Amino acid sequence: MKKSLFFLVLSIVLPIQAASIYVKPASLGGSDDTGDGVSWETAYATPSKAFSIANTSGDVIAIMQGTYIMTSSLTNTAKTTNISVQGGYTGANEERVLDASNTIFEYAGSVAVRVLADYGAGLVFSGISFQNLQPDASQYGIFVNIPVSANLSLEDCIIKNFVNKAGAYIRGIIRFNGTATLSIDRCQFIDCEEKSTSAHNAVIARNAGNATVIIKNSIIKGTKTKPFISSAAGGTNTHTISNCNFVDNPAGAGVNLSSYFTTTIKNSIFYNSALSGGGTLNNSYYNGSIGTFTTNNSVSFTTATDVFADLTNYYPASNFAGIDNGDNSVALEGDRDVVANDRIKNSTIDIGAYENIDAPIAVAGSNVTSVGTATASYYAYGATAQIPFTVTEG
């Protein structure tokens, strides 16, 4: 009798792994024509090219330090999810210096009408300075017009000198056009202006859907014409703001947190920045109008030097009563302040965007006969401390 043998063939489909896609300036050999983006040696020359070809969830766009002249919007028609666009790479393997000022997307004179067009949910921008986008005509969101479910995160970024010309209806620099979440951490919004004068226009504006806005460890400075945040009627919307400095956002261009939002503010400082609308203002400092906000452990101040060591970077004054006096409930493990110092250096978080870092102390000993003190009371992440000392011979 013949016997038949049967073989069972198993087909196993392995998931495609996310990849790093590399970008470096054309002046250093980057090329969209001859590069393939798989290494620093064969890197693309533009972030737009790398973003457009990302096709696997979790892909990382690794961008070498430098200035990139942006001539078009970032577009990923596949709407690949969970892409991370990261600046600050040195080109030495995966070495990265997290400082937005070293990786710049420059839009001055650009024909681009917005930073971001098509994209997938879960997109993260990290360590990038976006600057000088001022389209010739008003747009619905010149940074992005957020569609339904397209959650977006900005981390360690700077958005500077963005101006949206006046237009009808709800415009905005960041505009919600559907239910989504916007998370902003360790960022700076500097000298941004929404010129549309119709009600509820703002730098961050909600047009439709349910908007969730989470802002922490950030600085908002120099907003003009319209408020930093506002909303059209409708929706179930939430603002949560913690450990932020709002500085020089004048009346009419402060924070208009209308009745269309449930708003909670904690551990923040409002200097020359009016609040309007209502919500809760906890463990915070303010020197102007706060609308109908309910305050808990919040302090009205009049003298800037009671809060700030300087009026350029707005570092905390050494005598600031908000040091070690915030609400720890907002701090998550691994949280850092706006310049990447660890949060909660002592047992209690500081109020404001910065966590106060004690000046370094040196101790006399061996041939060191006298030691002075550091030249500043606050040092940003990576700063050099200068401490005078005297050394004897021998």
C-alpha positions as CSV (number, residue, x, y, z in Angstrom):
1,M,0.0,0.0,0.0
2,K,1.3,3.4,-0.9
3,K,1.5,5.9,1.8
4,S,1.0,9.6,1.1
5,L,2.9,12.1,3.1
6,F,1.4,15.5,3.7
7,F,3.4,18.6,4.8
8,L,1.8,21.4,6.6
9,V,3.4,24.7,5.6
10,L,3.0,27.6,8.1
11,S,3.0,31.1,6.7
12,I,4.0,33.6,9.4
13,V,3.6,37.3,8.6
14,L,5.9,39.5,10.7
15,P,4.9,43.1,11.3
16,I,6.9,45.7,9.4
17,Q,9.2,47.4,11.8
18,A,9.2,51.2,12.2
19,A,12.4,52.9,10.9
20,S,14.4,56.0,11.3
21,I,14.4,58.3,8.2
22,Y,17.4,60.6,8.2
23,V,17.5,64.3,7.1
24,K,20.5,66.6,6.9
25,P,21.1,70.0,5.3
26,A,21.9,70.0,1.5
27,S,25.1,71.9,2.4
28,L,26.3,68.7,4.3
29,G,25.4,66.3,1.5
30,G,21.7,65.7,2.0
31,S,19.8,65.0,-1.2
32,D,16.1,64.4,-2.0
33,D,17.2,63.1,-5.5
34,T,20.0,60.7,-4.7
35,G,19.4,60.0,-1.0
36,D,17.3,57.2,0.4
37,G,17.1,58.4,4.0
38,V,18.3,55.1,5.5
39,S,21.5,56.6,7.0
40,W,23.2,59.9,7.7
41,E,25.4,59.2,4.7
42,T,22.4,58.9,2.4
43,A,20.1,61.3,4.1
44,Y,17.4,63.4,2.5
45,A,17.8,67.1,2.3
46,T,14.3,68.2,3.4
47,P,12.0,67.3,6.2
48,S,9.1,67.4,3.7
49,K,10.6,64.5,1.6
50,A,11.1,62.3,4.7
51,F,7.7,63.1,6.1
52,S,6.0,62.2,2.8
53,I,7.5,58.7,2.6
54,A,7.0,57.6,6.2
55,N,4.7,54.6,5.9
56,T,5.0,52.5,9.1
57,S,3.5,53.4,12.4
58,G,6.2,54.6,14.7
59,D,8.6,55.9,12.0
60,V,11.0,58.5,13.3
61,I,12.1,61.4,11.1
62,A,15.6,62.1,12.5
63,I,16.7,65.7,11.6
64,M,20.3,66.9,11.9
65,Q,20.8,70.3,13.4
66,G,20.6,73.2,10.9
67,T,18.2,75.6,9.2
68,Y,15.8,74.2,6.7
69,I,14.1,76.6,4.3
70,M,10.5,75.2,4.1
71,T,8.9,75.8,0.7
72,S,5.8,73.6,1.2
73,S,3.6,72.1,3.9
74,L,4.5,68.8,5.5
75,T,2.2,66.2,3.9
76,N,1.8,62.5,4.5
77,T,-1.0,61.3,2.2
78,A,-0.9,57.8,3.7
79,K,-1.7,59.4,7.1
80,T,0.7,57.1,8.8
81,T,0.1,57.0,12.6
82,N,2.5,57.8,15.4
83,I,5.2,59.4,13.3
84,S,7.8,61.3,15.4
85,V,9.6,64.3,13.8
86,Q,12.7,64.9,15.9
87,G,15.3,67.7,15.7
88,G,18.6,68.1,17.3
89,Y,20.6,65.2,15.9
90,T,24.4,65.9,15.5
91,G,24.9,63.3,12.8
92,A,27.1,61.2,15.1
93,N,25.1,58.0,15.2
94,E,22.0,58.7,17.3
95,E,23.5,61.5,19.3
96,R,20.9,64.2,19.9
97,V,21.0,67.6,21.7
98,L,17.5,68.5,22.8
99,D,17.4,72.3,22.0
100,A,14.9,73.6,19.6
101,S,17.1,76.5,18.6
102,N,19.5,74.2,16.8
103,T,17.0,72.8,14.4
104,I,15.0,75.5,12.6
105,F,12.2,75.3,10.1
106,E,12.3,78.7,8.4
107,Y,9.2,80.0,6.6
108,A,10.2,83.6,5.9
109,G,9.2,84.3,2.3
110,S,7.8,80.8,1.9
111,V,4.8,80.1,-0.4
112,A,3.7,77.4,2.2
113,V,0.3,78.3,3.6
114,R,0.6,76.1,6.7
115,V,3.2,73.9,8.4
116,L,1.2,70.7,8.4
117,A,-1.3,69.3,5.9
118,D,-2.2,65.6,5.7
119,Y,-1.0,63.5,8.7
120,G,-2.0,60.6,10.8
121,A,-3.0,60.5,14.5
122,G,-0.4,60.4,17.1
123,L,2.1,62.7,15.4
124,V,4.8,64.2,17.6
125,F,7.1,67.2,16.8
126,S,10.1,67.3,19.1
127,G,13.0,69.7,19.4
128,I,12.1,72.0,16.4
129,S,11.8,75.8,16.1
130,F,9.1,76.8,13.6
131,Q,9.5,80.5,12.7
132,N,8.3,83.3,10.5
133,L,5.3,81.8,8.8
134,Q,3.1,84.6,7.5
135,P,1.0,83.5,4.5
136,D,-0.1,86.1,2.0
137,A,-3.8,85.2,2.6
138,S,-5.7,84.2,5.8
139,Q,-5.9,80.4,6.4
140,Y,-7.9,78.0,8.5
141,G,-5.0,77.2,10.8
142,I,-1.5,78.2,9.5
143,F,0.2,75.7,11.7
144,V,-2.5,73.0,11.3
145,N,-6.2,72.6,10.8
146,I,-6.7,69.6,13.1
147,P,-9.1,67.0,11.6
148,V,-11.2,64.5,13.5
149,S,-9.1,62.1,15.8
150,A,-5.8,63.5,14.5
151,N,-4.2,63.9,17.9
152,L,-1.0,66.0,17.9
153,S,1.8,66.6,20.3
154,L,4.4,69.4,20.4
155,E,7.4,68.8,22.7
156,D,10.4,71.0,23.3
157,C,9.4,73.2,20.3
158,I,9.3,76.9,19.6
159,I,6.6,78.5,17.5
160,K,7.8,82.1,16.8
161,N,6.5,85.0,14.8
162,F,3.5,83.3,13.2
163,V,1.0,85.7,11.8
164,N,-2.4,84.8,10.2
165,K,-4.0,87.6,8.2
166,A,-7.6,88.7,8.9
167,G,-10.3,86.6,7.4
168,A,-14.0,85.6,8.0
169,Y,-15.2,83.1,10.6
170,I,-12.9,81.0,12.8
171,R,-9.3,81.1,11.6
172,G,-6.4,80.5,14.1
173,I,-2.8,79.4,14.0
174,I,-3.7,76.0,15.4
175,R,-7.4,75.3,14.6
176,F,-9.6,72.4,15.7
177,N,-11.9,71.2,13.0
178,G,-12.9,68.0,14.7
179,T,-12.7,66.1,18.0
180,A,-9.0,65.6,18.9
181,T,-6.4,66.2,21.6
182,L,-3.6,68.7,21.4
183,S,-0.7,68.2,23.9
184,I,1.9,70.9,24.3
185,D,4.9,70.3,26.7
186,R,8.1,72.3,27.2
187,C,7.3,74.7,24.3
188,Q,7.4,78.4,23.7
189,F,4.9,80.4,21.7
190,I,6.6,83.8,21.0
191,D,5.1,86.8,19.2
192,C,2.2,85.0,17.5
193,E,-0.7,86.9,16.0
194,E,-4.2,86.0,14.8
195,K,-5.6,89.0,13.0
196,S,-9.1,87.9,12.3
197,T,-11.4,90.0,14.4
198,S,-14.5,87.9,14.5
199,A,-15.5,86.4,17.8
200,H,-13.6,83.4,19.2
201,N,-10.5,83.7,16.9
202,A,-7.3,83.0,18.7
203,V,-3.8,81.5,18.3
204,I,-5.4,78.2,19.3
205,A,-9.0,78.2,18.1
206,R,-11.7,75.6,18.2
207,N,-14.1,75.6,15.3
208,A,-15.8,72.2,15.5
209,G,-15.7,68.9,17.5
210,N,-14.7,68.4,21.1
211,A,-11.3,69.9,21.7
212,T,-9.0,68.7,24.5
213,V,-6.0,71.0,25.0
214,I,-3.2,70.1,27.5
215,I,-0.4,72.7,28.0
216,K,2.3,72.3,30.5
217,N,5.9,73.5,31.3
218,S,5.6,76.1,28.6
219,I,6.0,79.8,27.9
220,I,3.5,82.0,26.0
221,K,4.8,85.4,25.3
222,G,3.9,88.4,23.2
223,T,0.5,87.2,21.7
224,K,-1.1,90.0,19.7
225,T,-4.5,91.2,18.6
226,K,-6.6,88.1,19.5
227,P,-6.2,85.8,22.6
228,F,-3.9,82.8,22.8
229,I,-6.9,80.4,23.3
230,S,-10.6,80.7,22.5
231,S,-13.5,78.7,21.1
232,A,-16.7,78.8,19.1
233,A,-19.9,77.7,20.7
234,G,-20.7,74.1,21.3
235,G,-18.8,70.9,22.0
236,T,-17.5,69.3,25.2
237,N,-14.1,70.9,25.5
238,T,-11.4,70.8,28.1
239,H,-8.4,73.0,28.8
240,T,-5.7,71.8,31.3
241,I,-2.9,74.3,31.8
242,S,-0.1,73.6,34.3
243,N,3.3,75.1,35.1
244,C,3.3,77.7,32.4
245,N,4.4,81.4,32.2
246,F,2.1,83.7,30.3
247,V,4.0,86.9,29.7
248,D,3.1,90.2,28.0
249,N,-0.1,89.0,26.3
250,P,-2.0,92.3,26.5
251,A,-5.7,92.9,27.1
252,G,-7.7,91.3,24.3
253,A,-4.8,88.9,23.5
254,G,-4.5,87.0,26.8
255,V,-6.3,83.8,27.5
256,N,-10.0,83.8,26.7
257,L,-11.2,80.6,28.3
258,S,-14.9,80.9,27.5
259,S,-17.9,79.0,28.9
260,Y,-17.5,76.5,26.1
261,F,-14.5,75.0,27.9
262,T,-14.0,73.4,31.2
263,T,-10.7,75.0,32.3
264,T,-8.3,74.1,35.1
265,I,-5.1,76.1,35.6
266,K,-2.4,75.1,38.1
267,N,1.1,76.2,39.1
268,S,1.2,79.0,36.5
269,I,2.2,82.6,36.3
270,F,0.3,85.3,34.5
271,Y,2.4,88.5,34.0
272,N,0.8,91.4,32.0
273,S,-1.6,88.7,30.7
274,A,-5.3,89.0,31.3
275,L,-7.5,86.1,31.9
276,S,-11.1,86.2,30.7
277,G,-13.9,83.7,30.9
278,G,-14.0,81.3,33.9
279,G,-12.6,78.1,35.4
280,T,-10.3,77.3,38.3
281,L,-7.0,79.0,39.0
282,N,-5.0,77.0,41.5
283,N,-1.6,77.6,43.1
284,S,-0.9,80.4,40.6
285,Y,0.4,84.0,40.5
286,Y,-1.2,86.8,38.5
287,N,-1.0,90.6,38.2
288,G,-4.0,91.5,36.1
289,S,-7.7,90.6,35.5
290,I,-8.7,87.0,36.0
291,G,-12.3,87.2,34.8
292,T,-14.6,85.0,36.7
293,F,-12.0,82.4,37.6
294,T,-12.3,80.7,41.0
295,T,-9.0,80.9,42.9
296,N,-7.4,78.4,45.3
297,N,-4.0,79.2,46.8
298,S,-3.4,81.8,44.1
299,V,-1.6,85.1,44.7
300,S,-2.0,88.5,43.1
301,F,1.3,90.3,42.8
302,T,2.4,93.8,41.6
303,T,6.2,93.8,41.4
304,A,7.8,91.6,38.7
305,T,11.0,91.2,40.8
306,D,8.9,89.3,43.4
307,V,8.5,86.6,40.8
308,F,11.2,86.9,38.2
309,A,15.0,87.2,38.3
310,D,15.0,88.9,34.9
311,L,12.5,90.1,32.3
312,T,14.2,88.4,29.3
313,N,14.0,84.7,30.1
314,Y,11.7,85.1,33.1
315,Y,13.7,82.8,35.3
316,P,12.4,82.6,38.9
317,A,13.7,85.1,41.4
318,S,15.7,83.5,44.2
319,N,13.1,84.9,46.7
320,F,10.1,83.8,44.7
321,A,7.5,82.4,47.1
322,G,6.3,80.0,44.5
323,I,9.5,77.9,44.7
324,D,8.6,74.5,46.3
325,N,5.0,75.7,46.7
326,G,3.0,74.2,43.8
327,D,0.6,71.3,43.4
328,N,2.4,68.0,42.9
329,S,-0.7,66.4,41.4
330,V,0.1,67.7,37.9
331,A,3.6,66.2,37.8
332,L,4.2,62.9,36.2
333,E,7.2,60.7,36.5
334,G,9.9,61.9,34.2
335,D,8.4,65.4,33.8
336,R,10.9,68.2,33.0
337,D,10.6,72.0,33.0
338,V,10.7,74.2,29.9
339,V,14.5,74.0,29.7
340,A,14.6,70.2,30.4
341,N,15.6,70.3,34.1
342,D,13.9,67.6,36.2
343,R,10.7,68.6,37.9
344,I,10.4,68.5,41.7
345,K,14.0,69.0,42.8
346,N,12.9,69.1,46.4
347,S,9.7,67.6,47.8
348,T,7.3,70.0,46.1
349,I,7.0,71.3,42.5
350,D,7.7,75.0,41.8
351,I,5.1,77.3,40.3
352,G,5.9,78.5,36.8
353,A,7.6,77.1,33.7
354,Y,11.0,76.7,35.4
355,E,12.0,74.4,38.2
356,N,14.5,76.4,40.3
357,I,18.0,74.9,40.3
358,D,20.3,75.8,43.1
359,A,23.6,77.3,42.0
360,P,26.4,74.8,42.3
361,I,28.5,74.9,45.5
362,A,32.2,74.1,45.7
363,V,33.9,73.2,48.9
364,A,37.4,74.4,50.0
365,G,39.9,71.7,50.4
366,S,43.4,70.5,49.3
367,N,44.9,73.5,47.6
368,V,41.6,75.4,47.2
369,T,41.7,77.9,50.0
370,S,38.6,80.0,49.3
371,V,35.4,79.5,47.3
372,G,33.0,82.1,46.1
373,T,29.4,81.5,44.8
374,A,28.1,80.9,41.3
375,T,27.4,84.0,39.2
376,A,23.7,83.4,38.9
377,S,20.9,82.0,41.0
378,Y,19.4,79.9,38.3
379,Y,21.0,77.8,35.6
380,A,19.2,76.4,32.5
381,Y,19.8,72.8,31.4
382,G,23.4,72.5,30.1
383,A,24.5,75.9,31.3
384,T,28.0,76.5,32.5
385,A,28.3,77.6,36.1
386,Q,31.2,80.0,37.0
387,I,32.4,79.7,40.5
388,P,35.4,81.9,41.7
389,F,38.0,80.2,43.8
390,T,41.6,80.7,45.0
391,V,44.3,78.0,44.7
392,T,47.6,78.0,46.6
393,E,50.8,76.6,45.2
394,G,52.0,73.2,46.1
